[in-house]
Amino acid sequence: MRFLMKTDYYEDIRLFKYGSTIFWYLTLVVGCVALPLVLDEYLLSQCTFICMYAVAAVGLMLLTGYTGQVSMGHAAFFAIGSYTSAILTAKGVPFLIALPAAGVMAAIVGVVVGRPILHLTGLYLAIATMGFAFIIDEVLVRWEGLTHGNMGFIVEPASIGPFMLDTEIRFFYLSLIVLILTLFAARNILRSPTGRAMIAIRDSEVAAEAMGINLAKFKTLAFAISAFFTGIAGSLYAHKIFFINPESYTIMLSVELLAIVIIGGLGSLHGTVFGSIFYISLPQLIIMSKDYLPAFVQNQTGLQPALFGLLIVLVMLFEPMGIYGRWLKIKFYFEMFPLYKKDSFKREKKYQKAERR
Amino acid sequence: MALFSANDISISFGGLKALNRINFEVQNGEIFGIIGPNGAGKTTIFNCINRFYDLDEGAFFLEGRDISKVKAHRIADMGIARTFQNIELFKNMTVLDNLILGRHRKRRSNILTEMIFLKPVQRQEIRSREKAEEVIDFLNLEAYREQLVANLPYGVQKTVELGRALAMDPKLLLLDEPTSGLNMEESEDLSFWLSDIKEELGITVLMVEHNMRFVKQTTDHLLAIDFGEVVAQGKTQTVLNDPEVMKAYLGEENART
């Protein structure tokens, strides 16, 4: 067990609590950088998708996990990011400008949409955002002059100056860098007044307002930041698969993103990455493990989606706090070793229920 | 001039007159109590000050400024902090973060500088922490600094809520039943803190309270209301001995005997 003696205030606000944490994160980054050495092209492209989804999930996490506003319309921000980036690069704008522009465009739309519906809460907000996603979907189909409608849009490969990002490895590194920057920015927001205001709104709107937090402003801001990151992810997506059409951005994508943040663990940035890894790699693992199963199971049709669904149910049943919740418990186990008690986490829950009110 | 005053405030919900032409003045540096039976409209006054409800008539003045038309979140900016009857803390945050949220109105950073956590943002964070530590020291919350509020006992949560209000550096502190749910010892602590808040920090306190012993110990002036009407007003001792007040609390027959 470690005790931290803080001797000045700066130690309280730094990014990593312990020196060893920096070491482990660096190891992780080095590990990720080395991935192309051990993975083939296909698996590497799956890792790129993990990064991409994680970036989008950070956006949704800030809104749903931290501000407490459920959105079922994030596919729309994803789509806006994709199309903005695709159209801009087609017009000759450099990718390095198109990428943030995609985020900014999504953020602007986020403000326009967020503003009128932000006094809705919970499921009502979810349905309203879903309606918004339908509208955007329809616009993408009908505005053929700009989006080529259902025909789809061929996207230019990304490039930084003369340096083309068209190979798997290069694009993986790009996605990884964007993910790291996104996590860094999100972490910074969360340890600043804006992030705290967002969490305050989630926990008690009444108290937040009495503390001087402008609910309308910070909810809109949360919507904008959330849309920004999701838009960035959308841009990456477009330049990854080179061809986009409105069918890629259905309600299913919104639900997937929501599933990622909930499986990963609401209210944690780790959860976005854990959730993405779970969501992208599990179907692959199931397919890979198929070869080792008995023949009658192998030949069963629909095995992969069913097994995937079952695993989601199991995670939710046994770890309602998501994968991040399990992660915390494992970490706690090693920190307290050999004093770990299973009830360490249970007790908190019981106290909550015995609250005097 | 009074620090805070209510001029002829009225509000009704449907056909019910919750507050009817109530006037009172809170002088700078005093502890002012509002008493009255359940449903008299005490908390409604607070909710009107906080702009959770709109007044039908009348106005509140803070240092001569009309504050009954501003947006709800501006009330805190003007220096009015409050606590709630049923604790409204940010339960999934640590005690320290709750206190730092009290500093929200002092923030000067914006989202872009926060994203890269520039030096000014860092300095601002450090200043917030210094202030939060002062409050922790003042209310003896050292042991709970890094704990999640949801895991704390009720009495401590009440204290944290008071601390969060103090961290705002308010001119006027609204306390909604600060002793409800506290045991004797905790109430005693609170009454000491209140006198320190008054004497050392120079913060004016407006308090709704049921516990008469506590009211007698701490307040300078009292306003007694019943069914949204003023029953009595004045020095604490005078109001507590007022036959009308006793009648409101104990009923017609009991008060006479």
Contacts between the chains, C-beta under 8 A, distances in Angstrom:
chain1	res1	chain2	res2	distance
A	9	B	125	7.8
A	9	B	126	4.2
A	9	B	129	4.8
A	9	B	130	6.5
A	10	B	122	7.3
A	10	B	126	6.5
A	12	B	126	8.0
A	12	B	129	5.7
A	13	B	122	6.2
A	13	B	125	4.7
A	13	B	126	6.7
A	13	B	129	7.4
A	185	B	115	4.5
A	185	B	116	7.4
A	188	B	114	5.9
A	188	B	115	5.4
A	188	B	116	6.5
A	188	B	117	4.3
A	189	B	111	7.0
A	189	B	114	5.6
A	189	B	115	6.0
A	191	B	117	7.3
A	191	B	125	7.3
A	192	B	109	6.3
A	192	B	114	3.6
A	192	B	117	6.9
A	192	B	121	5.9
A	192	B	125	7.3
A	193	B	103	7.7
A	193	B	104	5.9
A	193	B	107	4.1
A	193	B	109	6.2
A	193	B	114	7.1
A	193	B	124	7.7
A	194	B	109	7.9
A	194	B	111	5.4
A	194	B	114	5.5
A	195	B	114	7.6
A	196	B	93	7.6
A	196	B	97	6.2
A	196	B	100	6.6
A	196	B	101	5.4
A	196	B	104	7.3
A	197	B	101	7.5
A	197	B	104	6.1
A	199	B	90	6.4
A	199	B	92	7.2
A	199	B	93	6.1
A	199	B	97	7.8
A	200	B	90	5.1
A	200	B	93	7.7
A	200	B	101	5.5
A	200	B	104	7.8
A	202	B	92	7.8
A	203	B	89	7.5
A	203	B	90	3.9
A	203	B	91	5.5
A	203	B	92	5.8
A	203	B	93	6.9
A	204	B	88	4.7
A	204	B	89	7.1
A	204	B	90	6.1
A	204	B	91	7.8
A	206	B	52	7.2
A	206	B	84	7.3
A	206	B	88	5.5
A	207	B	84	6.9
A	207	B	88	3.8
A	207	B	89	6.9
A	207	B	90	6.8
A	208	B	90	7.9
A	209	B	50	7.6
A	209	B	52	7.7
A	209	B	72	5.0
A	209	B	73	5.4
A	209	B	76	8.0
A	210	B	50	5.6
A	210	B	72	8.0
A	210	B	75	7.4
A	210	B	76	6.2
A	210	B	81	7.6
A	210	B	82	5.3
A	210	B	84	7.9
A	210	B	88	7.7
A	211	B	76	5.7
A	211	B	101	5.6
A	211	B	102	6.5
A	211	B	104	5.4
A	211	B	105	7.4
A	211	B	164	7.4
A	211	B	168	7.1
A	212	B	73	5.2
A	212	B	74	7.6
A	212	B	75	7.6
A	212	B	76	3.0
A	212	B	77	5.3
A	212	B	104	5.4
A	212	B	105	4.0
A	212	B	168	7.5
A	213	B	73	5.9
A	213	B	104	5.8
A	214	B	71	7.4
A	214	B	73	4.4
A	215	B	72	7.9
A	215	B	73	6.9
A	221	B	111	6.4
A	225	B	111	7.0
A	267	B	92	6.9
A	348	B	148	7.8
A	348	B	150	7.4
A	348	B	151	5.3
A	351	B	150	7.9
A	351	B	151	5.9
A	352	B	150	5.7
A	352	B	151	7.7
A	355	B	154	6.9
A	356	B	154	4.5
A	356	B	181	5.7
A	357	B	86	6.6
